[in-house]
Amino acid sequence: MRIWGISDLHLAGGSNKSMDLFGRHWQDHVGKMQQAWDELVDVDDVVLCPGDLSWAMRLAQAQQDLQWIACRPGRKVLLRGNHDYWWSSLKQVRAALPAGCVALQNDSIDVGSWIVAGARGYDLPQPQGLMSSQDRQIYERELVRLRLSLQHARQQPQPDKPLIVAMHYPPCGYMTQAGAKDDFVALLQEFGVKICVYGHLHGDSVQKLAVQGVVDGIAYHLIACDWLQFRPKLIAQC
């Protein structure tokens, strides 16, 4: 069994919204993802999809996209992104998910040799420290949600399994150096997380600045689908 990652699928959500306006490489991106996903992933694998799954505005409108995800091989672990407006209450989302998909929020899931935890995350405070009271509230809420998810992971029947954290927003600033103490990173370090995957970042100039590789013992992976050329990335093997 293998663990893959791919985020920011940006499926159409029953609308005519096309990703082509973000560059020619987005043309037929759904077809590219489907072909690569179906070729690479086995039915017994796990695929982490942390957010921006569908442009749908309501849960009913997202059903076609959720079914597309469900039809792909592997067990899909879904998290909410900033554009997943269709993601209503967790109870409603879980009730609507097709077989083969699970939603992660404030909890964790044992996927075999690993435990997966995660949260959406949020924009990080800027160096000058300016952040509106509303943004600060959301930021702190997401820190709480990540802590709850990690605490849940440590309450699993086999809590000593290594941890993967999946987030939509990056947990750290660009070009993070060893010893960085961003709030989300501090949580990852506190709970001994081994791997962190995230998406949200688009565009070549931004993605090249994204933190990747091992920093302070945590392996970071940017898995936005356009960065991966619409091919799921192998994250771990069990």
Phi, psi and chi 1 to 4 in degrees:
 res  aa     phi    psi   chi1   chi2   chi3   chi4
   1 MET       -  137.6 -168.1  -94.4  -75.9      -
   2 ARG  -123.8  155.8  -62.3  168.1  -64.6  176.0
   3 ILE  -113.9  124.9  -60.5  175.6      -      -
   4 TRP  -114.1  166.2  -57.7   82.2      -      -
   5 GLY  -141.9  138.8      -      -      -      -
   6 ILE  -160.6  128.5 -174.2  166.9      -      -
   7 SER  -127.4  177.4   72.7      -      -      -
   8 ASP    56.9   49.6  -60.1   82.5      -      -
   9 LEU   -65.3  -31.8  -50.2 -177.1      -      -
  10 HIS    48.2   53.0  -73.6  -63.9      -      -
  11 LEU   -70.4  160.3  -57.7  174.3      -      -
  12 ALA   -71.9  -21.9      -      -      -      -
  13 GLY    65.5   31.6      -      -      -      -
  14 GLY    74.1    9.9      -      -      -      -
  15 SER  -109.0 -178.8   70.6      -      -      -
  16 ASN   -96.4   13.6  -66.8  -37.5      -      -
  17 LYS   -66.5  126.3 -170.5  172.7 -177.3   67.9
  18 SER  -115.1  144.2  170.3      -      -      -
  19 MET   -85.6   -2.0  -65.6  -64.2  -67.9      -
  20 ASP   -58.8  -28.7  -65.6    4.8      -      -
  21 LEU   -67.2  -12.5   60.0   90.4      -      -
  22 PHE   -92.0    5.8  -63.9  104.4      -      -
  23 GLY   135.8  153.2      -      -      -      -
  24 ARG   -64.0  -25.3  -70.4 -166.0  -61.5  175.6
  25 HIS   -66.9  -16.5   61.5  -67.3      -      -
  26 TRP   -82.6   -8.0  -79.8   96.2      -      -
  27 GLN   -60.3  129.5  -68.7  177.6   -0.8      -
  28 ASP    52.5   40.7 -170.1   29.8      -      -
  29 HIS   -66.3  -29.0   82.7  -75.4      -      -
  30 VAL   -67.2  -42.6  176.5      -      -      -
  31 GLY   -62.5  -39.9      -      -      -      -
  32 LYS   -63.8  -44.2  -64.6  173.1 -173.7  175.3
  33 MET   -63.2  -43.6  -77.6 -166.5  -60.8      -
  34 GLN   -61.4  -46.0  178.9  169.8  -27.6      -
  35 GLN   -62.6  -47.7 -179.5  176.5   -8.3      -
  36 ALA   -67.5  -44.6      -      -      -      -
  37 TRP   -58.2  -49.3 -167.9  -34.9      -      -
  38 ASP   -66.3  -28.9  -67.8   -3.3      -      -
  39 GLU   -79.1  -36.4  -70.9  176.0   -6.5      -
  40 LEU   -90.5  -38.3  -67.5  170.7      -      -
  41 VAL   -95.3  135.5 -179.8      -      -      -
  42 ASP   -94.2  162.2  -67.0  -28.7      -      -
  43 VAL   -64.3  -26.5  -66.5      -      -      -
  44 ASP   -89.0   -0.5  -65.8  -30.9      -      -
  45 ASP   -80.6  171.4  -68.3  -14.9      -      -
  46 VAL  -119.6  138.1  172.0      -      -      -
  47 VAL  -124.0  120.6 -175.6      -      -      -
  48 LEU   -89.7  125.0  -51.5  179.1      -      -
  49 CYS  -128.0   82.8  -58.5      -      -      -
  50 PRO   -86.8   69.5   29.5  -32.8      -      -
  51 GLY   102.2  165.2      -      -      -      -
  52 ASP    52.0   56.9  -78.8    7.3      -      -
  53 LEU   -83.2  -40.6  -51.9  172.0      -      -
  54 SER  -144.5  145.7  169.8      -      -      -
  55 TRP   -79.6   -2.4  -75.5  113.6      -      -
  56 ALA   -56.0  148.3      -      -      -      -
  57 MET   -96.0  -22.8  -61.7  -61.2  -67.0      -
  58 ARG  -130.5  156.0  -66.3  179.1  174.3   82.8
  59 LEU   -58.4  -40.8 -177.4   55.5      -      -
  60 ALA   -62.4  -35.3      -      -      -      -
  61 GLN   -72.2  -20.7  -63.3  170.3  -27.1      -
  62 ALA   -86.3   -7.1      -      -      -      -
  63 GLN   -59.4  -40.8  -75.4  -59.8  -43.0      -
  64 GLN   -62.5  -40.1 -178.3  176.1  -12.8      -
  65 ASP   -70.5  -40.4  -66.9  -21.4      -      -
  66 LEU   -63.2  -35.8  -66.5  173.5      -      -
  67 GLN   -67.7  -37.3 -167.7   60.5   50.2      -
  68 TRP   -60.8  -44.9 -177.6   91.8      -      -
  69 ILE   -62.5  -43.8  -64.7  170.3      -      -
  70 ALA   -62.3  -31.5      -      -      -      -
  71 CYS   -74.9  -14.7  -73.0      -      -      -
  72 ARG   -76.7  151.1  -52.4  -82.0   66.9   76.3
  73 PRO   -62.9  153.4  -17.9   29.8      -      -
  74 GLY    96.2  165.7      -      -      -      -
  75 ARG   -91.1  120.7 -175.4 -177.9 -171.5 -171.3
  76 LYS   -96.3  129.0  -80.5   69.5   66.9  175.5
  77 VAL  -107.6  113.6  179.4      -      -      -
  78 LEU  -106.3  140.3  -48.0 -178.9      -      -
  79 LEU  -127.3  162.2  -74.1   91.2      -      -
  80 ARG   -83.4  140.6 -174.0  177.7 -172.4  175.6
  81 GLY  -110.9  175.8      -      -      -      -
  82 ASN   -68.8  -19.0   60.9  -55.5      -      -
  83 HIS  -100.6    3.6  -72.0  -61.2      -      -
  84 ASP   -85.4   68.4  -72.3  -43.4      -      -
  85 TYR   -67.1  -22.4  -58.3  112.6      -      -
  86 TRP   -71.0  -18.9   56.8  -87.5      -      -
  87 TRP   -73.9   99.1 -170.6  -60.9      -      -
  88 SER   -89.1 -129.6   49.2      -      -      -
  89 SER   -71.1  150.4   74.6      -      -      -
  90 LEU   -60.6  -37.8 -178.0   61.0      -      -
  91 LYS   -60.4  -43.8 -178.3  178.1  179.5 -179.7
  92 GLN   -67.3  -41.3  -69.7  175.1  -39.5      -
  93 VAL   -63.4  -47.9  169.0      -      -      -
  94 ARG   -63.0  -35.5  -75.6  179.2  168.4  165.1
  95 ALA   -68.0  -27.6      -      -      -      -
  96 ALA   -92.2  -12.6      -      -      -      -
  97 LEU   -69.7  136.4  -73.7 -179.3      -      -
  98 PRO   -69.2  165.3  -11.4   25.2      -      -
  99 ALA   -58.6  143.1      -      -      -      -
 100 GLY    94.1   -2.1      -      -      -      -
 101 CYS  -124.3  139.9  -63.5      -      -      -
 102 VAL  -130.1  145.2  -64.7      -      -      -
 103 ALA  -103.4  134.7      -      -      -      -
 104 LEU  -111.8  125.1 -163.7   63.2      -      -
 105 GLN  -162.5  117.8 -175.7  173.4  -56.7      -
 106 ASN    65.6   13.9  -60.4  -13.0      -      -
 107 ASP  -147.0 -166.8   53.6    7.9      -      -
 108 SER  -144.8  172.4   62.9      -      -      -
 109 ILE  -141.2  134.5 -176.8  169.8      -      -
 110 ASP   -85.9  120.6 -172.6  -39.3      -      -
 111 VAL  -113.8   22.6  -63.7      -      -      -
 112 GLY   119.7 -104.0      -      -      -      -
 113 SER   -85.0   -7.7  -61.9      -      -      -
 114 TRP  -129.9  159.0  -65.8   79.4      -      -
 115 ILE  -114.2  134.4  -64.5  173.7      -      -
 116 VAL  -108.5  126.5  178.5      -      -      -
 117 ALA  -122.0  175.6      -      -      -      -
 118 GLY   168.1  173.3      -      -      -      -
 119 ALA  -159.2  165.4      -      -      -      -
 120 ARG   -66.7  -41.7 -173.5 -172.8   69.7  166.2
 121 GLY    80.4 -171.1      -      -      -      -
 122 TYR  -163.4  171.2 -160.5   59.2      -      -
 123 ASP   -58.5  137.4  -73.8  -36.6      -      -
 124 LEU   -80.1  150.1  -59.6  172.6      -      -
 125 PRO   -58.6  141.3  -21.8   32.6      -      -
 126 GLN   -78.3  158.9  -61.9  -58.8  -54.7      -
 127 PRO   -54.3  -33.0  -26.2   34.7      -      -
 128 GLN   -76.4   -5.9   60.2  -93.0   35.0      -
 129 GLY    81.3    6.8      -      -      -      -
 130 LEU   -80.8  125.8  -61.9  177.1      -      -
 131 MET  -158.2  130.6  179.9  178.6  -93.9      -
 132 SER   -66.1  160.7   70.9      -      -      -
 133 SER   -62.7  -35.3   59.0      -      -      -
 134 GLN   -67.6  -44.8 -178.1 -179.9   11.2      -
 135 ASP   -62.6  -41.1  -75.3  -21.1      -      -
 136 ARG   -61.5  -39.4  171.6   59.9   64.9  177.5
 137 GLN   -63.5  -44.4 -176.2  177.8   20.3      -
 138 ILE   -66.6  -42.8  -62.8  171.5      -      -
 139 TYR   -57.8  -48.1  177.8   80.6      -      -
 140 GLU   -68.8  -33.7  -68.2  179.6   -9.2      -
 141 ARG   -62.8  -41.0 -178.8 -166.5   67.7 -164.7
 142 GLU   -68.7  -32.5  -70.2  -59.9  -41.5      -
 143 LEU   -62.4  -42.7  -76.8  170.1      -      -
 144 VAL   -62.3  -42.9  169.7      -      -      -
 145 ARG   -64.7  -38.2  -73.6 -177.6  166.7  176.0
 146 LEU   -67.0  -41.6  179.4   57.0      -      -
 147 ARG   -61.6  -43.3  179.1  174.0  -71.0  -81.8
 148 LEU   -59.7  -41.4  -71.8  171.9      -      -
 149 SER   -65.0  -42.3 -176.1      -      -      -
 150 LEU   -69.7  -37.4  -70.7  164.4      -      -
 151 GLN   -63.9  -39.8  -71.4  173.3  -23.7      -
 152 HIS   -61.3  -40.4 -173.7  -84.3      -      -
 153 ALA   -60.1  -38.0      -      -      -      -
 154 ARG   -79.9    0.0  -70.5  -48.9 -176.0 -156.5
 155 GLN  -108.7    5.6  -65.2  166.5    0.7      -
 156 GLN   -65.8  159.2  -69.0  -84.8    6.9      -
 157 PRO   -55.0  -32.7  -28.1   35.4      -      -
 158 GLN  -122.6   75.2  -64.6  178.2  -81.6      -
 159 PRO   -71.0  -11.1   28.3  -35.9      -      -
 160 ASP   -85.1   -1.1  -67.2  -27.7      -      -
 161 LYS   -63.0  149.1  -69.4 -178.2  178.4 -179.5
 162 PRO   -63.6  151.4   21.8  -32.2      -      -
 163 LEU  -106.1  134.8  -82.1  172.5      -      -
 164 ILE  -111.3  133.2  -63.7  175.9      -      -
 165 VAL  -110.5  130.7  158.4      -      -      -
 166 ALA  -110.8  128.4      -      -      -      -
 167 MET  -133.3  155.5  -62.1 -178.4   64.5      -
 168 HIS   -82.6  -57.9  179.0   63.7      -      -
 169 TYR   -73.7  149.7  -74.2   86.2      -      -
 170 PRO   -63.2  141.6   18.8  -28.8      -      -
 171 PRO   -82.5   -6.5   31.8  -36.0      -      -
 172 CYS  -145.8  162.4   45.6      -      -      -
 173 GLY   -73.9  170.1      -      -      -      -
 174 TYR   -60.0  143.0  -62.3  134.7      -      -
 175 MET    54.8   40.5  -54.2  -56.5  -72.1      -
 176 THR   -56.8  135.3  -72.1      -      -      -
 177 GLN  -100.1  162.2  -57.5  -61.8  -45.1      -
 178 ALA   -55.9  138.0      -      -      -      -
 179 GLY    89.5    3.0      -      -      -      -
 180 ALA   -62.6  145.3      -      -      -      -
 181 LYS  -126.7   39.8  -67.5  -60.7  179.9 -175.9
 182 ASP   -54.6  149.0  -74.4  -35.5      -      -
 183 ASP   -58.4  -43.1  -68.6  -27.9      -      -
 184 PHE   -67.7  -41.3  -72.7  108.3      -      -
 185 VAL   -61.6  -39.7  170.9      -      -      -
 186 ALA   -59.2  -38.1      -      -      -      -
 187 LEU   -66.8  -42.8  -86.7  178.0      -      -
 188 LEU   -58.7  -42.8  -57.0 -176.5      -      -
 189 GLN   -69.4  -39.3  -66.7  172.9  -16.2      -
 190 GLU   -58.9  -38.0  177.3 -176.4  -19.5      -
 191 PHE   -97.8    6.2  -76.5   85.3      -      -
 192 GLY    69.2   34.8      -      -      -      -
 193 VAL   -63.8  138.7  171.2      -      -      -
 194 LYS   -97.1  -35.0  -61.5  -59.9 -177.0 -174.5
 195 ILE  -136.0  139.4  -63.1  173.5      -      -
 196 CYS  -130.9  125.2  178.6      -      -      -
 197 VAL  -112.9  148.2  -58.0      -      -      -
 198 TYR  -156.1  165.3   63.4   93.2      -      -
 199 GLY  -129.6 -131.2      -      -      -      -
 200 HIS    76.3  -34.4 -175.3   64.8      -      -
 201 LEU   -86.0  131.6  -57.1  179.3      -      -
 202 HIS  -132.8  152.2  -61.0  -68.6      -      -
 203 GLY    97.4  133.5      -      -      -      -
 204 ASP   -57.9  -42.1 -171.7   63.2      -      -
 205 SER   -66.6  -34.1   60.1      -      -      -
 206 VAL   -79.2  -44.9  173.2      -      -      -
 207 GLN   -63.6  -31.5  -70.0  168.8  -28.3      -
 208 LYS   -68.0  -19.7  -75.7 -177.4  176.4  178.5
 209 LEU   -90.5   -7.7  -64.3  175.2      -      -
 210 ALA   -65.4  145.0      -      -      -      -
 211 VAL   -71.8  123.2  174.0      -      -      -
 212 GLN  -140.6  159.0  -61.6 -154.7   73.9      -
 213 GLY    88.3 -173.8      -      -      -      -
 214 VAL   -89.2  124.1  178.3      -      -      -
 215 VAL  -129.7  121.3  179.4      -      -      -
 216 ASP    51.5   40.4  -73.9  -23.0      -      -
 217 GLY    84.6   -0.6      -      -      -      -
 218 ILE  -110.1  128.1  -58.4  171.5      -      -
 219 ALA   -90.8  118.6      -      -      -      -
 220 TYR  -100.6  138.3  -66.4   92.8      -      -
 221 HIS  -133.5  121.0  -60.9  -92.3      -      -
 222 LEU   -81.9  121.7  171.5   59.9      -      -
 223 ILE  -122.9   23.1   58.4  168.7      -      -
 224 ALA   -57.5  134.3      -      -      -      -
 225 CYS   -60.7  -33.4   70.3      -      -      -
 226 ASP   -70.4  -33.7   53.6  -37.8      -      -
 227 TRP   -63.9  -34.5  175.6 -109.6      -      -
 228 LEU   -86.5    7.3  -58.0 -179.5      -      -
 229 GLN    55.2   36.2  -62.0 -177.6  -23.7      -
 230 PHE    66.2   26.7  -50.1  102.3      -      -
 231 ARG  -120.5  126.6  -59.4  172.7   61.3   84.6
 232 PRO   -53.6  143.8  -24.9   34.5      -      -
 233 LYS  -101.7  134.4 -179.1  176.4 -177.2  178.6
 234 LEU   -72.6  122.6 -178.9   62.3      -      -
 235 ILE  -102.9  -42.0  -57.6  -59.4      -      -
 236 ALA  -158.3  156.4      -      -      -      -
 237 GLN  -120.8  145.9  -68.2 -175.3  -57.3      -
 238 CYS  -108.8      -  -58.0      -      -      -
